[in-house]
Amino acid sequence: MSEQFLYFLQQMFNGVTLGSTYALIAIGYTMVYGIIGMINFAHGEVYMIGSYVSFMIIAALMMLGIDVGWMLVGAGFIGAIIIASAYGWSIERVAYKPVRNSKRLIALISAIGMSIFLQNYVSLTEGSRDIALPSLFNGQWIVGASDNFTATITTMQLVIWVVTFLAMLALTLFIRYSRMGRACRACAEDLKMASLLGINTDRVISLTFVIGAAMAAVAGVLLGQFYGVINPYIGFMAGMKAFTAAVLGGIGSIPGAMIGGLILGVAEALTSAYLSTEYKDVVSFALLIVVLLVMPTGILGRPEVEKLSLDGTKLVVNSAPSVRWEWVFIGTAAVLVFQLLRPLFQKGMKKVSGPKFVLPALDGSTVKQKLFLVALLIAAVAWPFLVSRGTVDIATLTMIYIILGLGLNVVVGLSGLLVLGYGGFYAIGAYTFALLNHYYGLGFWTCLPLAGLVAAAAGFLLGFPVLRLRGDYLAIVTLGFGEIVRILLLNNTDITGGPNGISQIPKPTFFGLEFSRTAREGGWDTFSNFFNVAYDPSDRVVFLYLVALLLVVLSLFVINRLLRMPLGRAWEALREDEIACRSLGLNPTRIKLTAFTISAAFAGFAGTLFAARQGFVSPESFTFAESAFVLAIVVLGGMGSQFAHAGARWPDGADDDLASTRVAADDASASEAEKRASERGAGMSQPLLSVSGLMMRFGGLLAVNNVSLELHPQEIVSLIGPNGAGKTTVFNCLTGFYKPTGGTILLRDQHLEGLPGQQIARMGVVRTFQHVRLFREMTVIENLLVAQHQQLKTGIFSGLLKTPGFRRAQSEALDRAATWLERIGLLEHANRQASNLAYGDQRRLEIARCMVTQPEILMLDEPAAGLNPKETHELDELIMELRNHHNTTVLLIEHDMKLVMGISDRIYVVNQGTPLANGTPEQIRNNPDVIRAYLGEA
């Protein structure tokens, strides 16, 4: 055999070995996610704990004189499986069960906190250094040899293959034939249905955590013996690679986990052999990102309809213990867990009487608050002159984290997008300054905007392909991005200095004046020499603090201005309900991308400030722990909150001033209606919307079969039929939420089939939903302001500067929203949270939200559902007003036949997705086919 073939064969052996252990760990991810749809982020740490337990057992037995390899490893397996299983059960009970019904974001954050806790717990108790394991299986067999290379299979590799095969076989038999295995499969298919059938779903979920932990423990024992070294940090990378294997094979599929693990292991081995060992982790994360983007369901997944001296300020505190970052992480995790469980504590304390303490909102809306904020700023400026240099330096670091928290809050708290790799943008900002200074001599003030721009560009480039992902997958992809950035910085030694980093990064200057004893070569002058004052090394620390304070104030100013702009409202609306946003014409991808880009820019600014403070940067400053720490800041501070966040409000007592506003708005609305009526007048016989041969198939189910209908201007047309007849499916096809499998949809001469929902909405076709979809956490008037997002021709910079044009557009939008609220009788509730409205009011608000977009066609999906007779009568009058006074064409789905027959010009009837009849209300009322299928006979 040739040397090249033997070398390739050896890498395949290595890849299968590595992939087998990845597959064992991946089982835990795939089982938990398959049943409860959550990523067990602490699973990698269970693998690490398994390796430590086996080491301690083996070491203890060897001290007793037992040196038989298979006995030692067998005892290690048993002990590791028992202890790791207990950890798996505890993780489910402590970190998952309390938040199982919470938002997915909360569950994922809880798991991250548990991961950090376990990692640092082992580091504190066992030490953070590498531990060498005794080699128990040293034999090997030669597979082939050439003059310069020999391909071998070691005894340990055979053990790994055999143990993996037996473990997978046992698990497969258990899942397929045992009672609990069948329960696991039932829960994976439908957790709620399994519960209704009497299956103890809590027990099944706990069992999946236990099984996954046991498999991870087996992998920990095997890999510990294979590599011969362990440390508390091996769990993170192994866990991420195992998750990649689970996604690649199809998360939720046990055979898929095996296939994915083998593919990933072979890919890593080949990368190490033919490219570089340094980039094998990059390939793993890149493979994860590509799989999630191109084939998110995986191969077998079910389709669905993430030693150098520092040249910088060095603080030495005498007579004080060294900082233990492990305790910082443990404290953060403890507070994080408390925050996650706080609703349970509050619920339990409801019966306890006592005063309720509520922090006042600081929005600067009152004179007292403005005076307080000014006083706070003055105190912050004066403070560094009253305390020690070391305290000021720590405060500067705090300011950096405040900027990071504000930036991450834009994308996580406001937009609802979970980003776990925020440290990647932070690193890009820091290294942009370091590299530009190192190679081109650029200073802080020149690099600050450039670093923000480079980080923003990275955010844009990453966000553009990945923002179509949601939830956990988006989080994992961004985590992969952060790790890729760190690994590239670590391994590009020629450019970035690799692990040694870049030093001698200068501090910011005061208009070119340096805060040093002498000016650098090519510099202008020093601050002390120019102002003829004594040199004080504390000056540069104080000045850096003031620069950080300035950046914090500017960050707060910019973010709060953004929140008051249409863009800020769009972020919050997107977090609330992306489908509702699309139905109003908002482009979710563009809005997310804006949030991603702006958030990354703030990380770039913070990175520049960090590099200036440290005077040195290295890749180890930007690990995942840094991203998790910033995320904890956002969670603990309250996601989405700012010091001065104030939503749009309709001024209290402004009802009396509405008369003139309403007259102007009525005139504008009437003018617009007359213009549209005159444009259509000559062609009233031409259909506004024409649907022909509409088909919609879901797999083998034909939900809509050859449906055709027409809407003429200013008509009220109803679409009726029994429950499950396909009416809402027709709506979803017409409004771009489903891509029809056949037929044509014409809005005048424009084809709508296949267009996204937001584009169809911008063309004048908007809708309500069968179940009300308001932005529930926003106020009533904010709901109507969000709906006008596409109509407001305002830019980011005009909003930040509050130009006259921006203020005029905002005022017009507010007046238009208030006018519609007055028409539906909700003006007095303008500043109430939408979720607090009565159900009938929510229905009317949803219609008003559609109408502020000035649509041509309004599609109402069962608007009378849940209304009492009085509210139904008011709805009747409102729909007639929309047609008669606003020239709006209405397509209505409704089961209230009195309402349908009373307001419809024409009616279409469908049954089981197939057209049954169409005609006037009188014709439909007397149609025998309709009577038999839907209306019923007397």
N, C-alpha and C positions, 0 to 999 in steps of 0.2 A: 504493500500500500504506500502511496505517495505521502510525503511529509505534510503537504497541504491538507490532504484528506484526513490524516490522523489528527492534525491540529484542530480541524473543524469538528471531528468526531469527539475529541476531548471537550470542546466547548459545549457540544450538545449534551454530553454527560453532566457537565457542570450546570448547564441551564435547567435540565430536568430535575436535578437535585434541588436547586434553588427554587424552581417553580413549584415543586411538590410542597415545600414548606409554606410558600405563599398561598397555595391552595388551601392548606389546612387553616391558616389564619383567615382567609377570605370566607370560609364557611360561616364564621361568626357574623360577618357583615351581611352576607347574603340571606341568612336565616332571619336575623332581626329586621332587616329592611323589608324582606319579603312579607313579614307579618304585620309590623306596626309602621312601616314606612319611615323609620328613623335610622340615622347613621350612628352607630355606637362608637363615638370618637375615642373613647377610652379603651377600645379593644386592643390596640397596639400595646398599651401598658400592661394588659393582662398577659400578653405574650412575654413581655419582659419579666413580669413577676414569676411566671412559670419557669423561666430560665434560672432565675435567682433561687427559687425554691429547690430545684433539682440540684443546683450547685451546692447548696447548704447540706442537703441530704447526702449527696455523694461524698462531700468533704467529711461529714460526721462519720459515715460508715468506714471511710478509709482510715480515719483516726482510730477506729475500733479494730483495724487490722483486716477488714474485708477488701480484697483487691480483685475480685472476679468481675470483669467488665460488664457482662450481661446482667449480673445481680445488681451492680451499682446503678446501671442505667434503668433497669426495671424498677428499682426502688425510687429513683428520681422521677420516673414517669408517674408512678402511683401518687407520690406526694405532691408533685406539681399539678396533676389533674384535680386532686381533692382541694388543694388550696386555691387554685385558679377558679375552679367551679364556684367555690364560696365567694370569691371576689366578683365573679360574673353575676351571681344572684344578688349580692349586695349592691352592685352598680345599678342593676335594674330597679331595685327597691328604693335606693337613695336618690339617684340622679334622673331616673326616667319615669317611674310610676307617678310621682307627684306632679309632673308636668306633661303627662301623656296626652291630655286633652287641651294643652295650651298651644300657642302658635309654634310652628316648627322651628322658628328662630330661637325660641326659649329653650326647647329641648336640645337643640344643637349646642347652644351656649352652655347649658348644664353639663353636657358631655365633655365639652372642652375644659370646663372647670374641673371635672373629675379627672380628666387626663393629666392636667397640670398638677393636681393634688397628688395623684399616685406617683408620678414621675419624681416629684420633689420629696415625697415621703420616703421612697426607696433611697434617694440620694442622701437624705439626712440620716437614715438608719444604717445604710450599708456603705456609704461613701460614694463619691462621684467618679472615682478613678476606675480604669479598666481592671477587671479581675480575670486572671488566666485560669482556665479550666483544665483539669488533668485529661490527657488524651487516653481514652479507654479502648479504642479500636484503631490499630495502626497498620493492619494488613492491607495489601493491594494486589490486584491482578492485572497483568499486562494484556491489553487487548490487541495491540499492534505496535510495531516499532520500525523506525527507519534509522538512518545514520545519525540524525541530529535530534530526533524527537521520539518520545514513547507515550502512547495513549494508555491510560490506566483507569481502572475503577477501584476506588478504595472501599474498604470494609464499611466505613461510615456512610458512604454513598449508598451502598446496598441496603444498609439498615434503614436509611431514610426512605428509599424507594419501597421497601417491604412494609415498613410501619405506615407510611402514607396510604399504600394500597389497602392494607387491612383496616385502617381507620375509616377510609372512605367506604369500603365495603360494609363495615358494621353500621355506619351511619345510614347508608342507603337502605339496608335491610330494616333498620329501625324505623325509618321514615315511611317505608312502603308497607310494612306488615304489622307493626305494633299498634296498639290502641292509641297511645299518645302520639305516635307518628302520624296516624290518620287525622288526629285532632290538629296537629301542626299544619298538615296540608289543607284542612278545612279552613283554618284561620288565615292561611296565606291567600286563599281564594276570596273569602269574605268574612272579615273579623266580626262584623255586627251580626250577620246571619248565623255564624257559628255560635255566638253568644245566645241568640234566640233559640237555637236548637239544644241548649243545655250544656254546651261545652264550657268548661271553666277557663275562659280566655286568659285570666290573670296567671293561672298556673302554666298555661301553654307558653305565654310570653316569657315567664321566668325560666321555663325549661329551655327555650331557645337561647337565652343568655348563658345558661349553664353549659349547654352543649357547645356553643361557640367558644366559651372560655376554656373548656376542656380541650378542644381542638387546638386553640392557640397555645395552651400549655404544652401539648405534644410538640408543636412546632418550636416552642422555646427550648425544650430539651434537645431536640435534634439539631437546631442551628447552633446552639451553644456548644455542642460537641463538635459540630462541623468546623466552626470558625475558631473555637478554643478560647474565646474572650467574650465577656459581657460587660455592660455598663448600664446605668439607669436611663440612658437616652436612646437605646436601640429600638424602643417600642414605637416611637413616632414614625421613623422612616419605614420600618417594616410594616406598620399598620397602614400607611399611605399606599405602599406598593400592593399590599393585600387588597385594599379597597379598589385599586386600579384593576387587579385581577378579577375581582367580583364584578366590576362594571364591564370589563372586557368580555367576560363570559356570559353576562346577563344577570344582573343582580336579582336575587330571588330564585336562581337556579343553582342547585348543588352541583350537578355535572358541569354547568357553566363555570362555576368557581374553579373547578379542577382544570378545565381547558384554559381559562384565562390565566391561572397561575403558571401553567406550563409555558404558554406563549410569552408571558412577561419574563419568566426566568430565562428562557432561551434568548429573548431579545437583549436582556442585560448581559448575559454571558458573551454573546456575539459582539455587543458594543464594547465590552471590556477588552476583548481579544483583538478586534480589528480597528477600533477607533481609539478609545482611551478609557481606562478605568475611572478617571475623574468625571467623565460625562455620562456614566451609566445611570445615575440618578436623574440627570436632565432628560435622558431618553424615556425613563419611566414616567415622569411627570408630563412630558410632551405627548407620550402615547395616551395617557389619561385624558388630556385635553382634547386630542384629536378624536378619540373614541366618543367622548361625551358630545362633541360637536357633530360628528358625522353619523354615529350609530349609537345613540344614547341608550337603546334597549339592549345592546350587546349582542353576542352571538346566539345565545339561547334564551334571552330575556323575552318576556311577554310584551308585545307592543302596547303602548298607551295612546288613548284618543287625546353634579357640582368640583523671637524675643527682641522687642523693639521698644525703645524709649519713646514716650509720648511727648510731643512738643505742644503743650497746652497747659491750661491751668490745672494744677494738681492740688487737691485739698487733702491735708493730713490733719486728723483730729487725734491729739494725744490723750492717753488715758481713757480710750473708748474702744469697745470691741469692734471687730471688723464687721462690715455689712454682710449679712447672710441673705442672699437673694432668695434662697429657698423659703425662708420665713416670709418674705414679701409675697411670694407666690402663694404660699399656704394661706396667708391672711387674705389675699385677693380672692382665692377660691372660697374661703369661708364666708366672706361678705357676699360673694356672688351667689352662693347657695342660699344664704339668708334672703337676698333680694328675690330670688326665684320662688322661695317658699313664703314670702311675706303675705301674699293674698290668703294663704291658709291660716297664718297667724292672725291676720286681721279678721278673717271670718270667725275664728274662734273667740276673738275678743269683742265681738259685736255686743254680747250680752253684758259686758263690763261697762258700767257707767263711768263717765269722766269727760273732761274737756277734750275736744279735738283740735290739734295744732295743725294749721295749714300755713305753709310758707306763702307769703304774698308774691304775686307775679311782678317781676321787674320789667315792665315794658316801656317805662319812661313816659307814660301817658298822663301822669299827674305832676304837679309842681314839686311835691315832696319827693317823688321818685327821681325826678331830674336832679334835684339838689343832692339827694343821696348818691346818685351815680357820679356826679361831679366831685363830691367829697371823697368817694371811694377812689376815683382816679388820682386825685391830688395825694391821697394817702399812699397809693401804690407808687407814685413817682418819688415821694419823699422817703419812703420806707428804706431803700438800700443805703441811705446816708446815715441810718440810725442803727444798723445791725452789722454783724461781722461779715467779712468777705466770703467765708464759707457758706453762710446762710444765704447770701445773695446768689452765689453760684448754684446752690440747690434750687432756689426760686427760679433761676433761669431755666433749669431743666424742667421744672414744673410748667413753665410757660410753653416750652416745646411740646409737652404732652397735652396741654390745653389746645394748642393749634391742631395737633394730630386728632384729638377727640372731636373738635369742631368739624374737621374735614371728614372724618369717618362718619360722623353723625348725619352728614348730608346724604350719604348713600345708604347707610344702614337704618338710621332712625327716621329720616324723612321719606326716602324713596322705598324703604322696605326691602332693599337688596342686601343680602348677607355677604360681606367680603371678609375673607379670612387671610388674605395675602396683602394687607395694607402696608405691611413693612417693606414690600417690594418697591412701592412708590416712594416711601421714605428713604430707602437706600438709593434709589435713582436720583433723588434730589441731593442727597449728601455727596454722592460720587460725582454728580455733575459739577458741583462747586470744587471738589477736590481735584478732579481731572483738569478742569479749565484753569485752575490756579497752578497746578503742577506743570502742565505743558505749555500754557499760554500766558501765565502770570496775571490772569484776571482777578480782580478783587471781589469782596463780598457783595457790594452793592450792584456790581455788574452781573454777578452770577445769580443773585437772588431771583430776579424775574426769569432768567434763562432756566434755572433749575425748576421753577414752577411750570414753565412752558414745556420742558422736556418731560417732566412727570405727567403733565396733562396729556401730552402726545402719547405717552405710554398707556395712560388710562383709556384714551380714545381707541388706540390700536387694539388693546386687549378687549375693550368693551364692545367694539363693533361686531366681532364674531360670537362672543360668549353671552351677550345679554339676552339672547333668545332662550337661554337656559333659565331655570327657576329654582328657588329654594336651595336644597342641599347640594345639587349638582353645581349650581353657580358658585356656592361657597367653596366647594372642593376645587373647582377649576382656578379660582382666584388664589387659593392656598398653593396650588401647584405653581402658579405664576410667581408668587413670592419666593418659593423655594428655588425655582429656576434662576431667578435674578441673583439670589444669594450664591448659588453654586457657580454660576458664570463669573461672578465677581471673585469668587474664591480660587477659580482655576485659571483665569486669564492673568497669569503672573506678570507677563511682560507689560501689560497696560495698567492693571489695577493694583499691582503689587501682591496679589494673591492674599494669603493669610497674614502677611506682614502689613498690608494696607498701605495707606498714603499718609505721610506725616507733614509737619510744618505748614499746616493750613492756617492762613492769617485770620486775625480777628477783624471785625468791621472797623472802618475808620470814620472819623468825624470830618466830613468834607475833605478827605485826603489826609487828615492829621492822624498819625498813628499813636496809639496808647502804649508806647514803649519808651525805653530810655534813649535809644537812638533810632533814627529812621533807617529802614532797610535800604539796600542799594537800589537806586532809582526812585526811591520814595521822595515825597515833598518835604515834610517836616513832622515833628512830633507835637502832640497836644501840649505837653508841658513847656516845651521850648517856645512854641508860637504864642502862648498866652502868658509866658514868663511866670509859671508856677512850679512849685516843687514836684518832682516826679513821684508818683505814688502807684505802685503796681496794682492797687485795688481799683484804680480808675477804669482799666479796661474791663474788669469784671462788672463794675457798676454800669458802664456804658453798654455792655452786652445785655445786661438785664433790661435796661431802658429800651434797647432795640427790640428785645423779645416782647416787652410790654406793648410797644407800639404795634408790633405785628399781631399780637392778641387782640388789641383794640380794633385794628383794621379788619381782622378776621371776623370778629363779632359784628362789626358794622356791615361788612359785605354780606355775610350770611343772613343777618336779619333783614337787610334790604331785599335779598333774594326771596326770603319767605313771604314778604309782602307783595311780591310781584306775581304775575300769572304763572311764571315758571315754578315758584315755590308752591303755589296752590296745586299745580299739576303734579309735582312730586308727591305731595300728600294724598292727592286723589288716586294716583297710581298705586301707592301703598295700600289704599283702602280697597280698590276694586279695578283691576286692569280691564276687565270686560266692559264695565260701564264707561271707562275712559275711551275705549275704542268706539263704543256706540255713539260718542259725542264728537268724534273726529280727532281726538288726541292720538298722536303717534307714540305708542309706548316705547319703542326702540329709541327714538330721538330723545324722549324725555329721560329715559334711563341713561343714555349715553352722555347727556349733558350733566347729569348728577355724577356719573362715574368720572368724567373729565375734570369737573370742578373739584371734586373730592380729592382726586390725585394731585391736582395743583397745590392744594393746601399741604399735602404730605411732602411735596417738593420743597415748599417754603420751609417747613419744619426741618427737613433734612439738611438744608443749607445752614440753618441756625445751629443745628446739632453739630455739624462739621466745624463750624466756627468756634463753638464752645469747647469741643474736645481738642481741636487742633490736629486731630487724627481720626481716620475712619478705617474700619476693617469689616469684612463680611460678617463676623461674629456679632456685630452690634445689631444685626437685622434678621435675627432668627424668627421662627414662628412665635416664640414666646413673646417677642416684642409686639407682634400683631395681636396676639391674644390679650396682652396687657392693655393695649389701646381700646380693644373691643370691650374689655371689662370696665374701662373708664366710661365709655358711652352707655353701657347697660346700667351701671351704678348711678350715673348722673341722670338717667331718664332718657330713653331713646326718643329723638324728635324734639327735645326741649332745648331752649336757648335762654339766656338771661333776659332777653328782651323780645321774646317771640310774641307777637300779637297778630291774630288773624284779622281779616277784613271784617268790619262791623258796620251795621246800619246804625247811625247815631241815634241814641235814645232820645225820644221826644221829637224826632224828625218827621213823624207822620203828618204834622200840620203843614210842613213845607213840601209835601209830595204833590200838592195840587198842580203847581206850575210844572213840576217835573213830569207828571203824568200827562198833562196836556201836550208838552213837547214830545214826549215819547209816543203818545197816541198819534200825534201828527206824523211823526217819522214812520211809525208802524203802518198808519193808513196810507202814507205816500208809497211805502214799499209794497204794500198789498195792491194798491191801484196800479203801480208799475208792473207788477207780476201779472195782474189780471189783464192789463192791456196787451202785454206781450203774448198772452195765451188766447186772448179773445178771438182772434181770427182762426185759431186752430183748435177750438174746443172739441171738435170731433176726433182730433188726433189723440191717441192714448199718451198719457204722461209716462206710465210704466206698463210695459208689455212683457208678459212671461209666457213662454211657449215650451211645452214638452219637458218641464222641469223633472229631473230625476235625482234621487239621493239614495245611495246604497251604503249600508254599514256592514261590510263583510257579506254574509249571505242574506241579510235583511234588507228588503227594498222598502224604505221608509216613505219615500215620495215617488209616485209612479205617474209620469206623464201629466203633471198638473199645469194648466194654462189659465191665465187670468189677465185682465186689463184694468188699469186705473186711469180715469180721465181727470183733468184738472177740476178741483173743488168737489170731487165726489167723496161720499162716505161708502166704502165697500166693506162688507163683512165676510170673513172666512170662518165657517162653522163646521162642526163635526163632533163625533163622540170623542171621549178621552182616548188618547193614543192614536188619533186619526192622522197625525203628521202635520198639524197646523203650525206648531212652533218650529218644527223642522223647516217648513216652507219659509217662515220668517227668518230663520238663521241663514238660509241660503240667499234670500233676497238682501240681507244686510251684511253679508260677507263673513259671517262667523262659521259657516260651513262652505266648503267648495263643492258645488253640485257636480254629480257624476255625469250629468247630461242636461240638455236643454239650453235655452237662451233667456237672458234677462236684459231687457233694454230700457234704459232711462232716456226717453226720446230716442236718439240715435246712438247712444253710448252703451256699450256692453258692460254689464256689471259682474257677470259670472267670473269667479276667480279673483276679483279685486278684494283687498283687505277691508275689514269693516270700517276702519278709520277713514279710508279714502272714500268709501260710499257715503259715509256720514257727511264728509266735507262737500259732497255733491248734492246734499240736500235731502238725504233719506235717513231719518233717525227713528229710534224705536224706544219703547219701554219694554219691561220684562215681566214674565209671568209671576216671578217672585221679585218684589221691589228691590232694585239695586241702587240705593243711594250711597253717597259717601257718608257713612253713618257717624264717623267721628268728627266730621266737619260741621260747621253751622249751616243753617238753612240757606242763608244768603251766599255762603261760600260755595254751596252746591251749584247755584246759578252762575256764579262768577267763573267757576271751573269750566262750565259748559261753553262759555264765551272765549275760551282760550285761543281758538283758531281765528276768531274775529278781531282780536286785539293786536294791532300791528305795532308791537313794542319790542324793543331789543333789550338785551341784558344791560348794556352800558347806559341806555336811556333810563332804565329803571334804577340803576345804581345812582345815577346823577339826578334822578327825579326831574327830568326835563319837562317843560310846559306841555309838550305833546304827550308824554307819558301820563302826566297828571290828568290831562283832558280825557285820554282814553280810559283811564281808571274810573274817572267820575262818570263817564257815559255808561260804562259797564255796570257800575253800581246802581245808577238810576234805572237802567233797563231791568236789572234784576229786581229792584224794589217795585217797579211798576207791575211786573208779573206776579210778585208776591201779593201785592195789593189786590190784583184781579182774582186770585184764588183764595183770598182771605187769610193769608199767612204772614202779612207784614209785621204784625205784632210779635210773631215768633221768629223774626229774621235772625236773631242772635242765639237762638236755641240750637242745641245739637240735634242733627236730623234724626238720630235714633230715638230721641225723646218725644217725637211727634206721634199723635194717634195714627192708626193704620190708614184711615181714610185720608188724612192730611199728607201722609207719605206718598200715597198714590197721586194726589193732585200735585205735589211737589215734583214728582218724577215727570209728570206731563209738562209742568212749567219749565223744568230744566231742559226738556227737549225743545220747547218753543222759543227759548231765548237764543237758540242757534238759528232761528228764522228758516225752518225747513220747508221744503216743497211737499214732502210726503212724510206723514207721521204714522208710524205703525204701533198700534196699541195691543199688547198681549194680555188679554183678560184683565182689563183695568177695573172692572166692577167686582172682581173676586174679593170676597170678604167685606164688602161694603153693605151697610144697612140701606133700607129703601130711600131714606132722605138723601144719603150720600150718593146713591145711584142716580137719583133724580138730578142732583147737582152735577154729576158727571155727564149726564145726558145734555144738560144745558151747556156745559163747558165744551163738549165736542162739537155741538152745533155752532157755538160761537167761534171756534177755531176755523170751521169751514166758512161761515158766513162773513166774518169780520176780518179774517186773516188769510183768506184764500188758501187754506191748507187742505191738501188731499189726505184723507184718512183711510187707512186699511186696519180693520178691527178684527181681532179674535175675541170671541165672547161666548159664554154659555147662557147668559141672561137673555132669553129670547124676547122678552118684552122690550128690552133696550135695543136689541139688534133690529127687530121688526119696526121699531119706532123711528130710528134715525138713518137706516141704511137706504141708499139708492139702489144698490144691487147686492146680491149675496151669492157667494160660492160655497158649495158644500163638498167636503171630502170625507171619505170613509176608508180606513185602513190604507191611507196614503194615495188613494185613487179618486179622481174627480167623480162626483155623484150627480151634481146638478148645479145650475146657476141661473139666475134670473132676478126679478123684482121680489120684494118681500111677499107680495100676494102670491106670486107663482111658486115660491119656495114653500109657503105655508100650505099650499094645496097639492104639492108634489107627492104622489103616493110612495115613491122610492125614499124620499127624505123622511116621510112620516114613519115608514117601517124602520129605517136605519137609525133615526136620530130623534125626531120630534115625538114620536109615539102616537098611538091611535086612542081616541076617546072611548 
